[in-house]
């Protein structure tokens, strides 16, 4: 089983809802949060950057339709992402937690996540 957190915005490249981390990075860059909320978001994003790597496969245009799913075994990472949810929602984006046993055609896998092309 895999977990994915998405916002209510469709990503043009994948054709499915954007992942929460992409939205969180955008909100941080655009400084949509102020004060302690911005510091908290940035702190969680930094922790996640240290916890796992973004797959390099996204450097190839043909892989831009792929979306990331966390492996259910990555409880600490998933819990960290859950702490980001209210910060993203504070900026007006609805967040949905998805679970799937078959998220599409898997094009990448490591110990933390998979990248799949949605069906």
N, C-alpha and C positions, 0 to 999 in steps of 0.2 A: 504494500500500500504506500501511497505517496500523498503529500500535502502540498497545497499551493494556496497562497493568499493573494486575492485579486481585488482591484478597485473597479469602480463603475465607469471605466473608460476603456474603449476598445483600442488595442494597439494596431496600428495600420499594417505593420509587417507580419504579425502572427495571425491577425484576424480574430483574436480572442481578447478577453479583458487583460489589461496590463497588470503585471505582478506588483505587489506592494513595495518591494525594494526599489524598483525603478521609480515608482511614484514618490517614495520617501526621499530618495536622492534628489529628485526634481524639487520637491518642497523645501529641502534644505538649501539647495543652490539658490532658489528664488526667494529665500528667506520669508516663507509664508508663516513660519512660527516665530514667536518672540521669546526672549528671556530664557527662563528655565526650561520651557518646552523645547526650544531649539537646541539647547545644550544637551538635554536628555536624548532627543532624536539623534544628534550627532554622535553621542556616546554609544548608543546602541548600534548605529551603523559602523562605527569604528570597531566595536567588538565583533560584529559579523564579518568585517573585512579580515580580521585576524583569525576567525574561526574556520573559514573555508574560502576557496578561490572561485572567481568567476571563470567559467570555462572559456578557453581561448577560441573555441570553435565559432564564436560569434564574430570573429574577424573575417569569416568567409560569408559573402552575401547570401549564398544558398542556405545557410543555417539560420538566417535572421527570423525565419518562421518558427524556430524552436522556442519552447518555453520551459522554464526551470520548475522542477518539483522537488521538494525535500523528501528524503527517505524518512518514513515514520520512526525509524530508530534514532534519528537525530533530535531527541527530545530537548536538549539544551538550546539548540539553534531555533527550533520551533517555538519554544517558550520565549526566547528573545524577540522573535518576530511578533509574537502575540503582544508584547509590551509596546510595540510600535503602532499597533492597530489604533488605539485611542488617539494617538498623536496625529495620525493621518486622517482619522475621522473628524478631528477638531478643525481640520482645514476644509471640511465639506465633502470629503470623498467617502462613499460607503465601501466597506471592506467585507468580503465574503471569504470564508475558509472552505476550500474544496478538498475532498478526499477522493482518490481514484486508484483502482487496481490496474487500470489500463488507460493511461493518459495519452496514448498515441504511439507513433513510431519513435522508439528511443534511438537517438543519434549520439548520445554521450552519457557516460555514467562514471561516477567516482564514489567514494565512501559516504558522501554527504547528500548527493543529489543526482537527478537525471535531467537530461534535456530531451524533450520529445516534441515531434512535429504533430500538432493536433490533427485529429481525423475530421 
